[in-house]
Amino acid sequence: MSQVKILLDESEIPAHWYNVVADLPNPPAPPLGPDGKPIDPSALAAIFPQPIIEHEVSRERWIAIPDPVREIYRQWRPTPMFRARRLEAAIGTPARIYYKYEGVSPAGSHKPNTAVAQAYLNHIAGVRRLTTETGAGQWGSALAMAGRMFGIEVRVFMVRVSYDQKPFRRSMMETWGAEVIASPSSHTRSGRRILDLDPESPGSLGIAISEAVEEAVSRDDTKYALGSVLNHVLLHQTVIGLEAKRQFEKAGDYPDVVIACCGGGSNFGGTAFPFLADKAAGRKVRLIAVEPESCPTLTRGHYAYDSGDASGLTPLMLMYTLGHNFVPPSIHAGGLRYHGDSPLVSQLCHEKIVEAVAVPQLATFESGLTFARSEGIIPAPESNHAIRAAIDEAIACKRSGEPKTIFFTLSGHGHFDMTAYDRYLHGELEDISYPADAIAAALDQLPKVAPS
């Protein structure tokens, strides 16, 4: 029988994270303060401990993974890579399709890769309480688990529409001991302001970030943890791509195209950045970030300085953005709801080093069913975006006859997302393209800072 799983030994868990900043053709734009001037890294100390700040601003190519973090990684890492032979047969493509399955983690997604790292770095800094936000619940679940491992109390502000739609994600966080609050809430000034304007607000990640950051800066015993977007988060996720490269060596293959879903950028960055070094060295490989048409940050957003949250509590970052006041349509069930994107991913997209595509909601769930019915794994709705793009590439190979190698990350399983599948199967979902006038209007709400 032909090989299906490509496995690594625990001894092959990466010993270092890869920092893409060291290999960028142009240095990243600095974060700015409210006055439009670059901030000193010490300004981040209000919300992050010093070890996190060091990872955030580092320019070193390789950063050692602490032994206690690698020890916990052993619970699920290295994650398996699969050759999707049954999916290839279902499509009838000459392409070779591989996927790396991050759903084997205890939390069921890729998010623990950074949650464990952040919890450890907060732990050694003496932090005993963390606040965070979560949308679909993957990040909140991961941090709840990691906080429990290091004795850290965790409070999660969960976007209200997901809080209502995904009660078992909430239960999962509470099982690990986290407190979960629907956002916007009455617990913070930011939340109360939103509720005064719209008592029925479905919430957004930008709003939930405002609440979590506000609470962190108002308490001496609390720091903030973020599940995507910032440099240190994408750094920690590079264990995905680093393992994948070693697995391709074992398989005697190499991808022509690398695909991952992209909301804030952690999954895409973790998957694609280790391959970017090969691309910079002259190897031909396409790197594709896939996002929803209802939240088209990279494909239709403005490349500008904007706040990472709805209330302007975070530094301004140069990124693709739909505006910090963006609220995704409630009928959008596929996750990836953030108004902005990782500054690193945004820069690489702006410089046309990586590609971005947006896919419609119904097509992503159609692809999720195709994958589940051939490979047997029910994917997270977020992962369905990457599957859609991979299937599109495989169909193109079917038409051209090219036997390309296609690789994507299956960022998590969908076992806690069955309400979304149920709505799709009963015809209750629809395609939504974010309105052009709303994207144009966001330009007037952006901070008046010219990119440097």
C-alpha positions as CSV (number, residue, x, y, z in Angstrom):
1,M,0.0,0.0,0.0
2,S,1.2,3.5,-0.8
3,Q,2.1,5.6,2.2
4,V,-0.7,7.8,3.7
5,K,0.8,9.1,7.0
6,I,4.2,10.8,7.2
7,L,5.2,10.8,10.8
8,L,8.1,12.2,12.8
9,D,9.5,11.1,16.1
10,E,9.1,13.2,19.3
11,S,12.9,13.8,19.1
12,E,12.2,15.7,15.8
13,I,10.0,18.4,17.4
14,P,11.8,21.6,16.4
15,A,14.2,23.0,18.9
16,H,13.8,26.5,17.6
17,W,11.1,28.7,16.2
18,Y,11.8,30.5,12.9
19,N,11.6,34.3,12.9
20,V,10.7,35.4,9.3
21,V,11.7,39.0,10.2
22,A,15.3,38.1,9.7
23,D,14.7,37.3,6.1
24,L,12.3,40.0,5.0
25,P,13.5,42.0,2.0
26,N,12.4,45.2,3.8
27,P,12.2,45.8,7.6
28,P,8.8,45.8,9.2
29,A,7.1,49.1,9.7
30,P,7.1,50.1,13.4
31,P,4.0,50.2,15.5
32,L,2.9,53.7,16.3
33,G,1.5,55.5,19.3
34,P,-1.6,57.8,19.3
35,D,0.8,60.7,18.3
36,G,1.8,58.9,15.1
37,K,5.4,58.3,16.3
38,P,7.0,54.8,16.7
39,I,6.6,53.4,20.2
40,D,9.4,52.1,22.3
41,P,9.0,48.4,23.1
42,S,8.8,49.3,26.8
43,A,5.4,50.7,26.0
44,L,4.1,47.2,25.5
45,A,4.9,46.3,29.2
46,A,1.5,47.4,30.3
47,I,-0.1,44.4,28.6
48,F,2.8,41.9,27.9
49,P,5.6,40.5,30.2
50,Q,9.2,41.1,29.1
51,P,9.8,37.6,27.6
52,I,6.9,38.1,25.3
53,I,8.1,41.6,24.3
54,E,11.5,40.1,23.5
55,H,9.9,37.7,21.1
56,E,7.8,40.4,19.6
57,V,10.7,42.7,18.7
58,S,13.4,40.1,17.9
59,R,15.3,40.2,14.7
60,E,17.1,36.9,15.3
61,R,16.4,34.2,12.7
62,W,16.1,31.3,15.2
63,I,14.7,31.5,18.8
64,A,15.1,28.5,21.1
65,I,12.0,26.8,22.2
66,P,12.2,26.5,26.0
67,D,12.4,22.9,27.3
68,P,9.2,23.1,29.3
69,V,7.3,24.2,26.2
70,R,8.8,21.4,24.1
71,E,7.9,18.9,26.9
72,I,4.2,19.9,26.6
73,Y,4.4,20.0,22.8
74,R,5.2,16.2,23.1
75,Q,1.5,15.7,24.2
76,W,0.6,16.1,20.5
77,R,3.6,17.1,18.5
78,P,4.9,16.3,15.9
79,T,1.5,16.4,14.2
80,P,0.9,14.0,11.4
81,M,1.1,14.9,7.7
82,F,-1.3,12.9,5.4
83,R,-1.2,12.2,1.7
84,A,-4.8,12.8,0.8
85,R,-5.1,9.9,-1.6
86,R,-8.8,9.5,-1.2
87,L,-9.5,13.2,-1.8
88,E,-7.2,13.0,-4.9
89,A,-9.3,10.1,-6.2
90,A,-12.6,11.9,-5.4
91,I,-11.4,14.9,-7.5
92,G,-9.8,12.8,-10.2
93,T,-6.7,15.0,-10.2
94,P,-3.1,14.1,-11.1
95,A,-2.0,16.5,-8.3
96,R,-0.5,15.1,-5.1
97,I,-2.3,16.7,-2.1
98,Y,-0.9,16.7,1.4
99,Y,-2.2,18.2,4.6
100,K,-0.8,18.6,8.1
101,Y,-3.4,17.9,10.7
102,E,-3.3,20.3,13.7
103,G,-6.6,19.0,15.1
104,V,-4.8,16.3,17.1
105,S,-3.9,18.8,19.8
106,P,-5.9,18.6,23.1
107,A,-7.8,21.7,22.1
108,G,-8.4,20.5,18.6
109,S,-6.6,23.2,16.7
110,H,-3.2,24.8,16.0
111,K,-3.7,27.4,18.7
112,P,-2.0,25.6,21.6
113,N,1.3,26.0,19.7
114,T,1.4,29.6,20.9
115,A,-0.9,29.3,23.9
116,V,1.5,27.0,25.7
117,A,4.4,29.3,24.8
118,Q,2.7,32.4,26.0
119,A,1.5,30.8,29.2
120,Y,5.0,29.6,30.0
121,L,6.6,33.0,29.2
122,N,4.0,34.7,31.5
123,H,4.6,32.1,34.2
124,I,8.3,32.7,34.3
125,A,7.6,36.4,34.5
126,G,5.4,35.8,37.6
127,V,2.1,36.5,35.9
128,R,-0.8,34.7,37.5
129,R,-3.8,36.1,35.6
130,L,-4.5,36.6,31.8
131,T,-7.2,38.2,29.8
132,T,-7.9,37.4,26.2
133,E,-10.5,37.5,23.5
134,T,-11.8,34.7,21.3
135,G,-14.1,34.5,18.2
136,A,-15.0,31.0,17.2
137,G,-13.5,29.7,20.5
138,Q,-10.4,27.9,19.3
139,W,-8.0,30.4,20.8
140,G,-9.9,30.8,24.1
141,S,-9.9,27.0,24.4
142,A,-6.2,26.8,23.8
143,L,-5.3,29.5,26.3
144,A,-7.7,28.0,28.9
145,M,-5.8,24.7,28.6
146,A,-2.4,26.3,28.7
147,G,-3.3,28.5,31.6
148,R,-4.3,25.5,33.6
149,M,-1.0,23.8,32.9
150,F,0.9,26.7,34.4
151,G,-1.5,27.7,37.2
152,I,-2.6,30.9,35.5
153,E,-6.2,32.2,35.9
154,V,-7.8,33.0,32.5
155,R,-10.7,35.3,31.6
156,V,-12.0,35.1,28.0
157,F,-14.1,37.7,26.3
158,M,-15.9,35.7,23.6
159,V,-17.6,37.4,20.7
160,R,-21.3,37.3,21.5
161,V,-22.5,35.7,18.2
162,S,-20.1,32.8,18.8
163,Y,-20.9,32.7,22.5
164,D,-24.5,32.0,21.5
165,Q,-23.8,29.8,18.5
166,K,-21.1,27.6,20.0
167,P,-22.0,26.8,23.6
168,F,-19.7,23.7,23.7
169,R,-16.7,25.8,22.9
170,R,-17.6,27.8,26.0
171,S,-18.1,24.6,28.0
172,M,-14.7,23.5,26.8
173,M,-13.0,26.6,28.2
174,E,-14.9,26.4,31.5
175,T,-13.9,22.7,31.8
176,W,-10.2,23.9,31.9
177,G,-11.2,26.5,34.5
178,A,-11.4,29.7,32.4
179,E,-14.1,32.3,32.9
180,V,-16.0,33.1,29.7
181,I,-17.9,36.4,29.2
182,A,-20.0,37.3,26.1
183,S,-18.6,40.4,24.4
184,P,-19.6,43.2,24.4
185,S,-20.2,43.1,28.1
186,S,-21.0,45.4,31.0
187,H,-17.6,44.5,32.7
188,T,-15.6,47.2,30.9
189,R,-16.0,50.7,29.7
190,S,-15.4,49.6,26.1
191,G,-18.2,47.0,26.3
192,R,-20.7,49.4,27.9
193,R,-20.0,52.0,25.3
194,I,-20.8,49.5,22.5
195,L,-23.9,48.2,24.3
196,D,-25.2,51.8,24.8
197,L,-24.9,52.3,21.0
198,D,-26.4,48.8,20.2
199,P,-27.8,46.7,23.0
200,E,-28.1,43.8,20.5
201,S,-24.5,44.0,19.1
202,P,-23.3,40.6,17.9
203,G,-19.8,41.7,18.9
204,S,-16.5,41.5,17.0
205,L,-12.9,40.5,17.7
206,G,-12.0,44.2,17.7
207,I,-14.5,44.8,20.5
208,A,-13.5,41.8,22.5
209,I,-9.8,42.8,22.2
210,S,-10.7,46.2,23.6
211,E,-12.4,44.6,26.6
212,A,-9.5,42.2,27.3
213,V,-6.8,44.9,26.9
214,E,-8.7,47.4,29.0
215,E,-9.0,44.9,31.9
216,A,-5.3,44.0,31.6
217,V,-4.0,47.5,31.8
218,S,-6.4,48.3,34.7
219,R,-5.1,45.5,37.0
220,D,-1.5,45.0,38.3
221,D,-2.0,41.3,38.5
222,T,-3.1,40.8,34.9
223,K,-1.5,40.6,31.5
224,Y,-3.1,40.2,28.0
225,A,-2.6,37.2,25.6
226,L,-3.3,37.3,21.9
227,G,-4.1,34.4,19.7
228,S,-3.0,35.8,16.3
229,V,-1.8,38.9,14.4
230,L,1.4,39.9,16.4
231,N,4.9,38.8,15.5
232,H,5.4,36.6,18.6
233,V,2.3,34.6,17.9
234,L,3.3,33.8,14.3
235,L,6.8,33.0,15.5
236,H,5.4,30.3,17.9
237,Q,3.3,28.8,15.1
238,T,6.3,28.1,12.8
239,V,6.6,24.7,14.4
240,I,3.9,23.7,11.8
241,G,5.9,24.6,8.7
242,L,9.2,23.5,10.2
243,E,7.8,20.0,10.9
244,A,6.1,20.0,7.4
245,K,9.4,20.6,5.7
246,R,11.0,17.7,7.4
247,Q,8.0,15.5,6.6
248,F,8.3,16.4,2.9
249,E,12.0,15.3,3.0
250,K,10.9,12.0,4.3
251,A,8.2,11.7,1.6
252,G,10.7,12.7,-1.1
253,D,8.5,15.5,-2.3
254,Y,8.2,19.3,-2.1
255,P,5.1,21.5,-2.5
256,D,4.5,23.7,-5.5
257,V,1.9,25.5,-3.6
258,V,1.4,26.0,0.2
259,I,-2.1,27.0,1.4
260,A,-3.5,28.0,4.8
261,C,-6.6,29.8,6.0
262,C,-6.0,33.4,7.2
263,G,-7.9,35.4,9.7
264,G,-5.4,37.2,11.9
265,G,-2.5,35.3,10.2
266,S,-1.3,32.8,12.8
267,N,-2.1,29.7,10.9
268,F,-0.9,31.0,7.6
269,G,2.3,32.5,9.0
270,G,3.0,29.3,10.9
271,T,2.5,27.2,7.8
272,A,4.1,29.4,5.1
273,F,6.9,31.3,6.8
274,P,9.4,28.4,7.0
275,F,8.8,27.9,3.2
276,L,9.4,31.6,2.6
277,A,13.1,31.1,3.3
278,D,13.2,28.6,0.5
279,K,11.3,31.0,-1.8
280,A,13.8,33.8,-1.0
281,A,16.6,31.4,-1.9
282,G,15.1,30.9,-5.4
283,R,12.9,27.9,-5.0
284,K,9.6,28.2,-6.8
285,V,6.8,27.8,-4.3
286,R,3.5,29.7,-4.2
287,L,2.2,30.7,-0.7
288,I,-1.5,31.4,-0.6
289,A,-3.5,32.9,2.3
290,V,-7.3,32.1,2.0
291,E,-9.9,34.3,3.7
292,P,-13.7,34.6,3.5
293,E,-15.5,36.9,1.0
294,S,-17.5,38.3,4.0
295,C,-14.3,39.4,5.7
296,P,-11.9,40.2,2.8
297,T,-9.1,41.9,4.7
298,L,-6.1,41.0,2.5
299,T,-8.0,41.0,-0.8
300,R,-10.1,44.2,-0.4
301,G,-9.0,46.0,2.7
302,H,-6.9,49.2,3.0
303,Y,-3.2,48.9,3.6
304,A,-2.8,51.5,6.3
305,Y,-2.1,52.1,9.9
306,D,-5.0,51.1,12.1
307,S,-5.8,50.1,15.7
308,G,-5.9,46.5,16.5
309,D,-9.1,46.9,18.6
310,A,-12.4,48.8,18.3
311,S,-11.6,51.4,21.0
312,G,-8.1,52.4,20.0
313,L,-6.3,51.0,23.1
314,T,-3.6,49.1,21.1
315,P,-0.7,50.6,19.2
316,L,-1.4,51.4,15.5
317,M,-0.1,48.8,13.1
318,L,0.6,48.9,9.4
319,M,-1.7,46.2,8.0
320,Y,-4.5,45.4,5.7
321,T,-7.7,46.4,7.5
322,L,-11.4,46.8,7.0
323,G,-11.5,49.4,9.7
324,H,-11.4,48.8,13.5
325,N,-15.1,49.4,13.7
326,F,-15.8,46.4,11.4
327,V,-18.5,44.0,12.6
328,P,-18.8,40.8,10.5
329,P,-22.2,39.6,9.3
330,S,-23.9,37.4,11.9
331,I,-24.8,34.9,9.2
332,H,-21.1,34.3,8.5
333,A,-20.3,30.9,10.2
334,G,-16.8,30.2,9.1
335,G,-14.6,32.1,11.6
336,L,-11.7,34.3,10.3
337,R,-13.6,37.4,11.4
338,Y,-10.9,39.9,12.4
339,H,-10.9,43.4,10.8
340,G,-7.2,43.4,10.3
341,D,-4.3,41.0,9.6
342,S,-0.8,40.3,10.8
343,P,1.5,43.2,9.9
344,L,4.0,40.6,8.7
345,V,1.5,38.8,6.5
346,S,0.2,42.1,5.3
347,Q,3.6,43.3,4.3
348,L,4.4,40.2,2.4
349,C,1.1,40.4,0.6
350,H,1.6,44.1,-0.2
351,E,5.0,43.3,-1.6
352,K,3.5,40.4,-3.6
353,I,5.6,37.8,-2.1
354,V,2.6,35.9,-0.9
355,E,-0.8,35.6,-2.5
356,A,-4.3,36.1,-1.1
357,V,-7.7,34.8,-2.3
358,A,-11.2,35.2,-0.9
359,V,-13.7,32.3,-1.1
360,P,-17.5,32.3,-0.6
361,Q,-19.1,30.7,2.4
362,L,-21.1,28.0,0.7
363,A,-18.2,26.8,-1.3
364,T,-16.1,26.4,1.8
365,F,-18.7,24.2,3.5
366,E,-19.1,22.2,0.2
367,S,-15.4,21.6,0.3
368,G,-15.6,20.6,4.0
369,L,-18.2,17.9,3.1
370,T,-16.1,16.7,0.2
371,F,-13.1,16.4,2.5
372,A,-15.0,14.7,5.3
373,R,-16.6,12.2,3.0
374,S,-13.3,11.2,1.5
375,E,-10.7,11.6,4.2
376,G,-13.0,11.0,7.2
377,I,-12.1,14.1,9.2
378,I,-14.7,16.8,9.8
379,P,-12.7,20.0,9.4
380,A,-13.2,23.2,11.3
381,P,-15.1,25.8,9.3
382,E,-11.9,28.0,9.2
383,S,-9.9,25.1,7.7
384,N,-12.6,24.7,5.0
385,H,-11.2,27.8,3.4
386,A,-7.8,26.2,2.8
387,I,-9.5,23.0,1.6
388,R,-11.5,25.1,-0.9
389,A,-8.4,26.7,-2.3
390,A,-6.6,23.3,-2.4
391,I,-9.4,21.6,-4.3
392,D,-9.5,24.6,-6.7
393,E,-5.8,24.1,-7.4
394,A,-6.3,20.3,-7.8
395,I,-9.1,20.9,-10.3
396,A,-6.9,23.2,-12.2
397,C,-4.3,20.4,-12.4
398,K,-7.0,18.0,-13.6
399,R,-7.7,20.4,-16.5
400,S,-4.1,21.0,-17.3
401,G,-2.7,17.5,-16.6
402,E,0.0,18.9,-14.4
403,P,0.9,16.7,-11.4
404,K,1.6,19.5,-9.0
405,T,2.2,19.0,-5.2
406,I,-0.4,20.9,-3.2
407,F,0.0,21.3,0.6
408,F,-2.3,22.8,3.1
409,T,-2.7,22.9,6.9
410,L,-5.9,21.4,8.3
411,S,-5.9,23.9,11.3
412,G,-8.4,22.0,13.4
413,H,-11.3,19.7,13.6
414,G,-15.0,20.8,13.5
415,H,-16.4,18.7,16.3
416,F,-17.5,21.8,18.2
417,D,-18.7,23.5,15.1
418,M,-21.6,21.2,14.1
419,T,-24.2,23.9,14.4
420,A,-22.6,25.6,11.4
421,Y,-22.6,22.4,9.5
422,D,-26.2,21.8,10.5
423,R,-27.2,25.3,9.2
424,Y,-25.4,24.6,5.9
425,L,-27.0,21.2,5.5
426,H,-30.4,22.7,6.1
427,G,-29.9,25.6,3.6
428,E,-29.7,28.3,6.3
429,L,-26.4,29.8,5.2
430,E,-25.8,32.1,2.2
431,D,-23.0,33.8,0.5
432,I,-22.3,37.3,1.7
433,S,-19.8,39.6,0.0
434,Y,-18.7,42.5,2.3
435,P,-20.2,45.7,0.7
436,A,-17.8,47.9,-1.2
437,D,-19.3,51.0,0.3
438,A,-18.5,49.7,3.8
439,I,-14.9,49.1,2.8
440,A,-14.7,52.6,1.3
441,A,-16.3,54.1,4.4
442,A,-13.7,52.5,6.6
443,L,-11.0,54.7,5.0
444,D,-12.5,57.8,6.7
445,Q,-12.4,56.0,10.1
446,L,-8.7,55.1,9.9
447,P,-6.2,57.1,12.0
448,K,-4.7,60.0,9.9
449,V,-1.2,58.5,9.8
450,A,0.7,58.2,6.5
451,P,2.6,54.9,6.0
452,S,6.4,55.5,6.3
